[in-house]
Amino acid sequence: MKLEVGAKMRQGGTGHSRARARPRLSVAAARMDRSRSTPFLGLAMVALTLIALTGCAGFASTDKPSTAADAWAGAERWVPKDVMNPPVVILLHGCTGITPGLRNWGRVLRNAGYLVIAPDSFARRDRAQWCDPRTNTTPPDSQRKAQALRADEVAYALGRVREMSAPQAILMGHSEGGVATGLTVGGWDAYVVSGYSCRVLRIPTDSPTMLISYETDPWVVTAGGTNRCPAAAAERSRTKAYTAAGHGHDLGFDTNAHRAVLDFLKDLGR
């Protein structure tokens, strides 16, 4: 599990401090004081000149683009007990980050014997929340930007999971993460897509895939779309679908969805 570090609190004084009068120096002492300070002033001027000429080269590291490695380093993890070399589930969050629903999926999957890793896309310095949950919308330009970042994170995560020699590498995503999962062109042993209309799926048709959704989804309705997940499952030989009754978006606390996903993963034959 990722450790959360509390913010450091700075404590200041409660009263107003009075300025102390500077002692007057004799003429000789004043001259000596100026002579001592001159070398230090000269060094300070040289340092400022170097910074100006090099374009603050000493601070350039903070200007480097953030990478998928930062999202991986900021990941939350759920580790099963007493399981040697467990299968790994990479859990991709939605456009607002790692939510209570996503964390509940982490616990459910961990309790079933999976090592769950949820990379934090917002650990990247160049990442922002581009969606508006109040209106259930994301501008098209932001959608493309998010898809590019998430695809980069998916590829990086796959490489790290393969280094673990895990028996299975499973990609699961919700909402923006569900889109990223649905648009992944291969490399994983199985896929679980949540909170996405399934309008476009680039997952290979022969890959085990689970599509979970509500009958209607506010994000899909706002975009003028319809839920194509049940139809997509019928068109693909190794794809299953679970559709919850009603109108909603997050199935993180839906016990029937949990059961459907766990049964699907169990059928992979681990």
C-alpha positions in Angstrom: 0.0 0.0 0.0 1.2 3.5 -0.7 2.0 5.4 2.4 0.3 8.8 2.7 2.6 11.4 4.2 0.9 14.3 6.0 1.7 17.8 5.1 4.3 19.5 7.2 3.0 22.3 9.4 5.2 25.3 9.9 4.8 27.0 13.3 5.4 30.7 13.5 5.6 33.2 16.5 2.5 34.7 17.9 3.8 38.2 18.8 5.3 41.0 16.9 9.1 41.3 17.2 10.7 44.7 17.5 13.5 45.7 15.2 16.7 46.0 17.0 18.7 49.1 16.5 22.0 48.4 14.7 25.0 49.5 16.7 26.9 52.4 15.3 30.4 51.5 14.1 33.4 53.7 14.3 34.9 54.9 11.0 37.7 52.4 11.1 35.3 49.5 11.9 32.9 50.6 9.1 35.7 50.5 6.6 36.8 47.1 7.8 33.2 45.8 7.6 32.9 47.0 4.0 36.2 45.4 3.1 35.1 42.1 4.5 31.8 42.1 2.6 33.2 43.0 -0.8 34.5 39.5 -1.7 31.1 38.0 -0.8 29.3 40.6 -2.9 31.6 39.8 -5.8 30.9 36.1 -5.5 27.1 36.7 -5.4 27.3 38.8 -8.6 29.3 36.1 -10.3 26.7 33.5 -9.3 23.8 35.6 -10.5 25.6 36.2 -13.9 26.2 32.4 -14.4 22.5 31.7 -13.7 21.4 34.3 -16.2 23.8 33.0 -18.9 22.9 29.3 -18.4 19.2 29.9 -18.2 18.9 28.5 -14.7 20.6 25.3 -15.7 20.9 24.3 -12.1 17.2 24.0 -11.9 16.5 22.4 -15.3 15.6 19.0 -13.8 12.2 20.3 -12.6 11.5 21.5 -16.1 11.8 18.1 -17.7 8.5 16.5 -18.9 7.0 14.2 -16.5 6.8 10.5 -17.6 4.8 7.4 -17.0 7.4 6.4 -14.5 6.1 9.1 -12.2 2.6 7.6 -12.4 4.0 4.2 -11.6 6.0 5.6 -8.7 2.9 7.2 -7.3 0.8 4.1 -7.6 -1.4 2.7 -4.8 -1.0 -1.1 -4.2 -3.1 -3.8 -2.7 -1.0 -6.9 -1.8 -2.5 -10.3 -1.1 -1.4 -12.2 2.0 0.4 -15.5 1.8 0.3 -15.7 -2.1 3.5 -16.5 -3.9 3.9 -14.8 -7.3 0.2 -13.7 -7.7 -1.4 -12.6 -10.9 -1.2 -8.8 -11.3 -4.1 -6.5 -12.1 -3.2 -3.0 -13.3 -6.1 -0.7 -12.3 -6.5 2.5 -14.2 -8.4 5.3 -12.6 -10.8 7.7 -14.2 -10.4 11.4 -15.0 -10.7 12.5 -11.4 -8.1 10.2 -10.0 -8.1 7.3 -7.6 -11.6 7.3 -6.1 -13.2 5.3 -3.2 -14.9 3.1 -5.8 -11.5 2.3 -7.4 -9.9 1.6 -4.0 -12.8 -0.8 -3.3 -12.0 -2.7 -6.5 -8.4 -2.9 -5.2 -9.6 -4.5 -1.9 -12.0 -6.9 -3.7 -9.3 -8.1 -6.1 -6.6 -8.3 -3.4 -8.9 -10.5 -1.2 -9.3 -12.8 -4.2 -5.5 -13.3 -4.4 -4.5 -10.6 -7.0 -1.7 -8.1 -6.6 -3.4 -4.8 -7.6 -1.4 -1.8 -8.7 -3.2 1.5 -9.5 -0.8 4.0 -11.2 -1.6 7.6 -10.3 -1.7 9.6 -13.5 -1.9 12.8 -11.4 1.6 12.1 -10.0 2.8 13.4 -13.4 3.6 17.1 -13.2 2.1 17.8 -16.6 -1.2 16.2 -15.8 -4.4 18.1 -14.9 -8.0 17.2 -14.4 -9.4 17.9 -17.8 -12.9 16.6 -17.3 -15.8 18.3 -15.5 -17.8 15.9 -13.3 -20.5 18.5 -12.8 -21.5 18.3 -16.5 -20.0 14.8 -17.3 -18.0 16.2 -20.1 -14.4 16.4 -21.3 -13.3 18.7 -24.2 -12.2 16.8 -27.3 -8.7 18.2 -27.2 -8.4 17.2 -23.6 -9.7 13.7 -24.4 -6.9 13.2 -27.0 -4.3 14.5 -24.6 -5.6 12.2 -21.8 -5.6 9.2 -24.2 -2.0 9.8 -25.2 -0.9 10.0 -21.6 -2.8 6.9 -20.5 -1.6 4.9 -23.4 2.0 5.8 -22.4 1.2 4.7 -18.8 -0.3 1.4 -20.0 2.8 0.5 -22.1 5.1 1.4 -19.2 3.0 -0.7 -16.7 3.1 -3.7 -19.1 6.8 -3.6 -19.2 7.1 -3.4 -15.4 4.6 -6.3 -14.9 6.5 -8.5 -17.4 9.6 -7.9 -15.3 7.8 -9.5 -12.4 7.3 -12.7 -14.3 3.7 -12.8 -13.0 1.6 -15.7 -14.2 -1.0 -13.3 -15.6 -1.0 -9.6 -16.5 -4.6 -8.2 -16.4 -5.5 -4.6 -17.4 -8.6 -3.1 -15.8 -9.8 0.5 -16.2 -12.7 2.6 -15.2 -14.1 5.7 -17.0 -11.1 7.5 -18.6 -9.1 4.4 -17.6 -11.8 2.2 -19.1 -11.4 4.1 -22.4 -7.6 3.6 -22.2 -8.2 -0.1 -21.5 -10.6 -0.4 -24.4 -8.2 1.3 -26.8 -5.3 -0.9 -25.9 -4.2 -3.0 -28.9 -2.8 -6.0 -27.1 0.0 -7.4 -24.9 -2.2 -8.2 -21.8 -3.6 -11.6 -20.8 -7.1 -10.2 -20.1 -9.0 -7.0 -20.0 -11.8 -5.5 -17.8 -13.5 -2.3 -19.1 -15.8 -0.3 -16.8 -17.6 3.0 -17.3 -17.1 3.2 -21.1 -19.6 3.0 -23.9 -17.5 0.4 -25.8 -18.1 2.5 -28.9 -14.6 1.7 -30.1 -12.7 -1.4 -28.8 -9.2 -2.1 -30.1 -8.6 -5.0 -27.8 -7.9 -8.1 -29.9 -11.1 -10.1 -30.5 -9.5 -13.3 -29.3 -8.4 -11.8 -26.0 -10.5 -12.6 -22.8 -12.4 -9.4 -22.1 -15.0 -8.4 -19.6 -17.2 -5.3 -20.1 -19.1 -3.9 -17.1 -21.6 -1.0 -17.2 -24.9 0.3 -16.2 -27.8 0.2 -18.7 -27.4 3.9 -19.1 -24.4 6.1 -18.1 -24.6 9.9 -17.6 -21.2 10.4 -19.3 -22.3 8.4 -22.3 -25.7 10.1 -22.5 -24.2 13.5 -22.3 -21.9 12.7 -25.2 -24.9 11.6 -27.2 -24.0 8.0 -27.3 -25.5 4.7 -26.2 -24.2 1.7 -24.2 -22.7 -0.7 -26.8 -21.1 -3.0 -24.4 -23.7 -5.8 -24.5 -23.7 -5.7 -28.3 -19.9 -5.7 -28.4 -19.8 -8.7 -26.2 -22.1 -10.5 -28.6 -19.9 -9.7 -31.5 -16.7 -10.9 -29.9 -16.0 -14.6 -29.2 -14.1 -14.3 -25.9 -15.9 -11.2 -24.5 -18.5 -11.2 -21.7 -20.6 -8.4 -20.4 -22.2 -7.5 -17.1 -24.9 -4.8 -17.3 -26.3 -3.4 -14.0 -29.9 -2.2 -14.0 -30.5 1.5 -13.9 -28.6 4.7 -14.5 -25.0 5.1 -13.2 -21.3 5.2 -13.8 -19.2 3.7 -11.0 -19.7 0.0 -10.2 -17.0 0.0 -7.6 -19.4 -1.0 -4.8 -21.7 -3.2 -6.8 -21.4 -6.7 -5.4 -22.9 -8.3 -8.5 -20.3 -6.6 -10.6 -17.6 -7.9 -8.3 -18.9 -11.4 -8.6 -19.0 -11.1 -12.4 -15.5 -9.9 -12.7 -14.1 -12.5 -10.2 -15.9 -15.3 -12.1 -14.5 -14.0 -15.3 -10.9 -13.9 -13.9 -11.3 -17.4 -12.3 -12.2 -18.8 -15.7 -8.9 -17.7 -17.1 -7.5 -20.8 -15.6 -4.9 -19.5 -13.2 
